C-alpha cells in the first residue's frame, strides 16, 4: 500500500521544481486570489516536507520580495516571526490566471480556427498558437478577423497529427501521464495522511496542473480529445482539488 510520502515523492520528481514558482502557487492557493499571509515557519515546514532545502526556500523568498511579487509583515503575536503574502503585483498576476487553473469546464469551448495572415499582418501580436510563418491557431472566441487575414474553421475530427506536433511538446503528455499515475494512488496513500501530507500533495498537484493549464495548447488538445490524457488530467485534478 503506497504511503503519503510515496505520493509526495512521486509528484515532486515529475518535473524540476522552481521554488519561486511553487511559492507563488502556494500563496495564491492560500488566499484563493486574495491576500492571505503565511508564516515563514509554516512555509519552511511545508516545503521541507516536499524535500526542498532551507537555503533554496530562503533564496526564493528573497528573490520574490526583491522583484515585488510578495510582501512581508511581522506576526502580531510574535514580533520575530515573518509573515509572507502576495503583493498587489502578485495578486494581479494570480487573479489573471485563477479561472484557468481552477476551472472544471473547458476553456475555449467554442473551438478553434486556423488563421492565415498576409504581408505585414504577420508581425502583429496574435492571440494564438503559431504553426508556421503567417499561420496561427486561434480560439474562436478570440479570433479578430482582419481584412488582410483568412480564417478557416477547424474540424476537430480532421486535425492532422503533424499540426498538433507543431504546437504541443511531447513532454507535456509525459507530465500529464505521470500526474494521472500519481493521482490514481491517492485514495490509498492519503487514507491515513496527516494534515501536512495532504497540504504537500495538494500543493504539488496544483502546481503541476497550473503549469499545464497556463498553456493554450493544453486547452486545444482538451477541446479536440474529450478522453485524451490532458482532458483526463484536467478532470482528475479539478475533482481532486475539492477533496485534498
Residue pairs with C-beta under 8 A, 6 or more apart in sequence:
1 188
1 189
2 185
2 188
2 189
3 189
4 189
4 190
4 192
4 193
4 194
4 197
4 198
4 200
4 201
5 197
6 185
6 189
7 182
7 185
7 186
7 189
7 190
7 201
8 49
8 50
8 51
8 197
8 200
8 201
8 204
9 51
10 178
10 181
10 182
10 185
11 179
11 182
11 201
11 204
11 205
11 208
12 50
12 51
12 204
14 175
14 178
14 179
14 182
14 208
15 175
15 208
15 211
17 50
17 52
17 207
19 47
19 52
19 56
19 57
19 59
19 60
20 60
20 63
20 64
20 69
21 207
22 47
22 52
22 60
22 203
22 207
23 43
23 47
23 57
23 60
23 61
23 64
23 70
24 64
24 69
24 86
24 90
24 93
24 94
25 203
25 206
25 207
25 210
26 38
26 43
26 46
26 203
27 36
27 38
27 70
27 84
27 85
27 86
27 90
28 86
28 90
28 94
28 98
29 202
29 203
29 206
30 36
30 38
31 85
31 86
32 98
33 91
33 94
33 95
33 98
34 91
35 85
35 86
35 91
36 85
37 73
37 83
37 84
37 85
38 83
38 84
38 85
39 75
39 81
39 82
39 83
39 84
40 61
40 81
40 82
40 83
40 84
41 81
43 57
43 61
43 84
44 54
44 57
45 196
46 196
46 199
46 200
46 203
47 57
48 54
48 57
49 196
49 197
49 199
49 200
50 200
50 203
50 204
61 70
61 84
64 70
64 90
65 71
65 72
68 87
68 89
68 90
69 86
69 87
69 89
69 90
69 93
70 84
70 85
70 86
70 87
70 90
71 84
71 85
71 86
71 87
72 82
72 83
72 84
72 85
73 82
73 83
73 85
74 80
74 81
74 82
74 83
75 81
75 82
75 83
86 94
97 210
97 213
97 214
100 107
100 213
100 214
101 206
101 209
101 210
101 213
101 214
102 238
102 241
103 238
104 235
104 238
104 239
106 219
106 222
106 223
106 234
107 219
107 222
108 139
108 140
108 141
108 142
108 216
108 219
108 220
108 223
109 223
110 139
110 140
110 141
111 139
111 140
111 153
111 154
111 156
111 223
112 137
112 138
112 139
112 140
112 154
112 220
112 223
113 137
113 138
113 139
113 140
113 143
113 151
113 152
113 153
113 154
114 131
114 135
114 136
114 137
114 138
114 151
114 152
114 153
114 154
115 126
115 128
115 135
115 136
115 137
115 138
115 143
115 149
115 150
115 151
115 152
116 134
116 135
116 149
116 150
116 151
116 152
117 124
117 126
117 134
117 135
117 136
117 146
117 148
117 149
118 134
118 148
118 149
118 150
119 148
120 148
121 134
121 146
121 148
121 149
122 133
122 134
126 136
126 138
127 138
127 139
127 142
127 144
128 136
128 137
128 138
128 139
128 142
128 216
129 136
129 137
129 138
129 167
129 216
129 217
129 220
130 136
130 167
131 137
131 163
131 166
131 167
132 166
137 154
137 163
137 167
137 220
138 151
139 216
139 219
143 151
145 151
156 223
156 224
159 224
164 220
164 221
164 224
167 217
167 220
168 217
168 220
168 221
172 212
172 215
172 217
172 218
172 230
173 229
173 230
175 208
175 211
175 212
176 212
176 229
176 230
176 232
176 233
177 229
179 205
179 208
179 209
179 233
179 236
179 237
180 229
180 232
180 233
180 236
182 205
183 205
183 236
183 237
183 240
186 201
186 240
186 244
190 197
190 198
190 201
190 244
193 201
198 244
201 244
202 241
202 244
205 237
205 240
205 241
205 244
206 237
206 241
209 233
209 234
209 237
212 218
212 230
212 233
213 219
213 234
218 230
218 234
221 228
221 230
221 231
222 228
222 230
222 231
222 234
225 231
